[in-house]
Amino acid sequence: MKFGLAFATAGPLADPDLFETLVTTAEEIGMESIWAVEHVVLPAGFQSKYPYNKDGRFPGGEKAAIPDPIVALSYAAGMTKNIRLATGIMILPQRNPLYVAKEWATLDVLSRGRAMMGIGIGWLKEEMEVVGVPFKQRAARTEESVQAIRSLWREEPEAFNGQFFNWEPLHSNPKPVQKPGVPIIVGGNVEGAARRAARVGDGFYPASGSLKTLPGLLDAMRDECAKIGRDPSEIELTTAAGALDPGRVRQYEDIGASRLMINPPAYDAEGIKRGLNEFAESVLAKV
């Protein structure tokens, strides 16, 4: 089992000293990856409900610091050697795939092949309206963007023709170190996300993957794979699992998870070091 650190850049961790402590300690204890979140803006007074809390409230409130994920992960790449660098998630429909392909290829080169591109369709309608993307088009735009990005990562330039993006053959360099490209992990806790992961993902990341709801999502993913003739074992499963101990880790292994996510243990330097080292002793050393 691999272990990732979620929300690695948000709120107090936007502070460069705390972020450095989190990232370097995570690498020292053997965490596999860190995961950055994204919102380019949080419209004041927004009414959309955050889908990952029962009360619908956004963690940290609408004034929470949320650094750009690619910039933050690039900073992390420079201070580490082994830990993988992921988004959990990037709101792909709000971004131009030409820029996304270049940014992720660059991060993959500079990190020597450690990038993982977690994507989602977004939930904050007000934010999407501000950046000029119709909320109802976000799912279709996301899937087309994945196809467009992968076309730009191919060795030879090729034209792309879709509903939202069109261009003649283009050179987009550098290419990612990882072949055929940076792994693309589809996030989301609903059936549509599970089916999207089957269609376009290298991985699936239901962030709130309870043992009660996860089997249904996996059934939907496998059903979609059967429809399109894809082997579901190609799709790596990442999920959050709450409080972890070796027994709970084994439960998630039994249903096919390859990576489990934990949240930062604290928001002060000593608490981060202590919490991550305790996790290493109680979980990492025993699984």
C-alpha positions in Angstrom: 0.0 0.0 0.0 1.1 3.5 -0.8 0.3 6.5 1.3 -0.4 10.1 0.2 -0.8 13.4 2.1 -3.9 15.3 1.1 -4.5 19.1 1.4 -0.8 19.5 1.5 -0.8 23.2 0.3 -4.0 24.7 1.8 -4.7 27.1 4.6 -1.8 27.4 7.1 0.4 25.2 4.9 0.5 28.0 2.4 3.3 29.3 4.7 6.6 28.3 3.0 8.2 27.2 6.2 5.4 25.0 7.3 5.0 23.6 3.8 8.7 22.8 3.7 8.4 21.0 7.0 5.5 19.0 5.8 7.0 18.0 2.5 10.5 17.1 3.8 9.2 15.2 6.8 6.8 13.3 4.6 9.6 12.2 2.4 11.9 11.3 5.3 9.3 8.9 6.8 8.5 7.3 3.5 5.2 8.8 2.4 4.7 8.1 -1.3 3.1 11.4 -2.4 1.8 14.9 -1.5 -1.4 16.2 -3.0 -2.2 19.9 -3.7 -5.7 21.3 -4.0 -7.0 24.0 -6.2 -9.4 27.0 -6.4 -8.3 30.0 -8.4 -10.8 32.2 -6.6 -13.6 31.8 -3.9 -16.4 34.2 -4.7 -17.4 36.1 -1.7 -20.6 34.8 -0.2 -20.9 31.8 -2.5 -23.9 29.5 -2.0 -22.7 26.3 -3.6 -22.4 23.4 -1.1 -19.1 21.8 -0.5 -19.8 18.1 -1.4 -17.3 16.5 0.9 -18.7 17.7 4.2 -22.1 16.8 5.5 -22.9 20.4 6.5 -21.8 21.7 3.0 -19.3 24.1 4.5 -16.0 24.8 2.8 -13.0 23.9 5.0 -11.2 26.9 6.2 -13.9 29.3 5.0 -14.0 31.4 1.8 -10.9 33.3 2.9 -8.7 30.2 3.0 -5.3 30.5 1.4 -5.1 28.1 -1.6 -1.8 28.5 -3.6 -1.6 27.6 -7.2 -1.0 23.8 -7.2 1.6 23.6 -10.0 3.7 26.4 -8.5 3.5 24.8 -5.0 4.4 21.3 -6.4 7.3 22.8 -8.3 8.6 24.3 -5.1 8.2 20.9 -3.4 10.1 19.2 -6.3 13.1 21.4 -5.7 13.4 20.3 -2.0 12.8 16.6 -2.5 14.2 13.6 -4.4 11.6 10.8 -4.2 8.2 11.9 -3.1 5.6 12.0 -5.9 3.8 15.3 -6.6 0.1 15.2 -7.3 -3.1 17.3 -7.4 -6.1 16.2 -5.5 -7.6 17.8 -7.5 -7.0 20.3 -10.3 -10.3 21.7 -11.7 -9.5 20.8 -15.3 -12.5 22.4 -17.1 -11.5 25.8 -15.9 -8.1 25.6 -17.6 -6.9 25.7 -21.1 -5.4 22.3 -22.0 -2.6 23.9 -24.0 -1.3 25.4 -20.8 -2.1 22.3 -18.7 -0.1 20.0 -21.0 2.9 22.4 -20.9 2.8 22.9 -17.1 2.5 19.2 -16.2 5.2 18.1 -18.7 7.5 20.8 -17.3 6.8 19.6 -13.7 7.4 16.0 -14.7 10.8 16.9 -16.3 12.0 19.0 -13.4 10.9 16.4 -10.9 12.5 13.6 -12.9 9.2 11.8 -13.5 7.3 12.3 -10.2 4.2 14.1 -11.3 0.6 12.8 -11.0 -2.2 14.9 -12.4 -5.4 14.5 -10.3 -8.4 16.1 -12.0 -12.0 16.9 -11.3 -15.0 18.6 -12.9 -15.5 21.1 -10.1 -18.4 21.8 -7.8 -18.2 25.6 -7.2 -20.6 27.0 -9.7 -19.9 30.6 -8.8 -16.1 30.1 -9.5 -16.8 28.5 -12.8 -19.0 31.3 -13.9 -16.3 33.9 -13.0 -13.8 32.1 -15.2 -16.3 31.9 -18.1 -17.0 28.2 -18.2 -20.6 27.0 -18.4 -21.2 24.9 -15.3 -23.3 22.4 -17.2 -20.5 21.8 -19.7 -17.8 21.0 -17.2 -18.0 17.2 -17.5 -17.8 17.1 -21.3 -15.1 19.8 -21.3 -13.0 17.8 -18.8 -13.1 14.6 -20.8 -12.2 16.4 -24.0 -9.4 18.3 -22.2 -7.8 14.9 -21.2 -7.9 13.8 -24.8 -6.4 17.1 -25.9 -3.6 17.0 -23.3 -2.6 13.5 -24.2 -2.5 14.4 -27.9 0.0 17.2 -27.0 2.2 14.8 -25.1 2.6 12.5 -28.1 6.0 12.5 -29.8 4.8 13.8 -33.2 2.6 16.9 -33.6 -1.0 16.2 -34.5 -4.2 18.1 -35.1 -7.0 18.0 -32.5 -10.7 18.5 -33.3 -13.3 18.6 -30.6 -16.4 20.4 -29.4 -14.4 22.9 -27.3 -10.8 22.8 -28.6 -9.5 22.7 -32.1 -6.0 23.2 -33.6 -3.8 22.1 -36.4 -0.6 20.1 -35.6 1.4 21.7 -32.8 4.7 21.3 -31.1 4.4 21.2 -27.3 7.8 20.6 -25.6 9.2 19.3 -23.4 7.4 16.0 -23.3 6.8 14.3 -19.9 9.5 11.9 -18.6 6.8 9.3 -17.9 5.5 7.5 -20.9 3.1 7.8 -22.5 2.5 10.8 -20.2 1.8 12.0 -16.7 -0.7 9.7 -15.1 -4.2 11.2 -15.0 -6.3 10.4 -11.9 -10.0 11.2 -12.0 -11.4 12.5 -8.7 -15.0 12.4 -7.5 -17.4 10.6 -5.2 -20.3 10.0 -7.6 -21.0 7.4 -10.2 -20.3 9.8 -13.0 -16.7 10.2 -11.8 -16.3 6.5 -11.6 -17.4 6.1 -15.2 -15.2 9.0 -16.3 -12.2 7.3 -14.7 -13.0 4.2 -16.7 -13.2 6.2 -19.9 -10.2 8.6 -19.6 -8.3 7.9 -16.3 -5.2 6.1 -15.3 -6.5 6.2 -11.8 -9.7 6.9 -9.8 -9.7 9.0 -6.6 -13.0 9.0 -4.6 -11.8 11.3 -1.8 -14.4 10.2 0.7 -14.1 6.5 0.1 -16.1 4.9 2.9 -16.2 1.1 2.9 -20.0 1.4 2.5 -20.0 3.6 -0.6 -16.8 2.6 -2.3 -18.0 -0.8 -3.6 -20.8 0.8 -5.5 -18.5 3.3 -7.2 -16.1 0.5 -8.1 -19.0 -1.5 -9.6 -19.9 1.5 -11.8 -16.3 1.9 -12.9 -16.1 -1.8 -13.8 -19.4 -1.7 -15.6 -18.2 1.3 -17.7 -14.9 -0.6 -18.4 -16.9 -3.6 -19.7 -18.9 -1.3 -22.0 -15.8 0.1 -23.6 -13.7 -3.0 -23.5 -11.1 -1.9 -21.0 -9.4 -3.9 -18.2 -10.4 -2.3 -14.9 -7.2 -3.5 -13.3 -5.4 -0.7 -15.4 -7.1 1.9 -13.2 -5.3 2.5 -9.9 -7.6 3.2 -6.9 -6.7 6.0 -4.5 -9.0 6.9 -1.6 -9.2 8.5 1.8 -9.9 6.1 4.6 -10.2 8.1 7.8 -8.2 7.0 10.9 -5.8 4.3 9.8 -4.4 1.2 11.5 -2.9 -1.9 9.9 -6.2 -3.7 10.1 -8.1 -0.9 8.3 -5.3 -0.8 5.7 -5.9 -4.4 4.9 -9.6 -3.9 4.5 -8.9 -1.3 1.8 -6.3 -3.6 0.2 -9.0 -6.3 0.0 -11.2 -4.1 -2.1 -8.4 -3.1 -4.5 -7.0 0.2 -3.2 -3.4 0.9 -4.0 -3.0 4.2 -2.2 -4.6 5.6 1.0 -4.7 9.3 1.8 -4.2 11.0 5.2 -4.6 14.6 6.2 -1.8 16.7 7.6 -1.5 15.8 11.3 -1.1 19.4 12.5 -0.5 23.0 11.4 2.7 23.8 13.4 6.2 22.5 12.7 6.5 20.4 15.8 3.1 18.9 15.5 3.7 18.0 11.8 7.0 16.2 12.6 5.5 14.5 15.6 2.3 13.4 13.9 4.0 12.1 10.8 6.6 10.2 12.7 3.8 8.6 14.9 2.1 7.6 11.6 5.3 6.0 10.4 5.6 4.0 13.6 2.0 2.9 13.9 1.1 2.3 10.3 4.0 2.5 7.8 6.2 0.2 9.8 3.5 -2.4 10.1 2.0 -2.8 6.6 
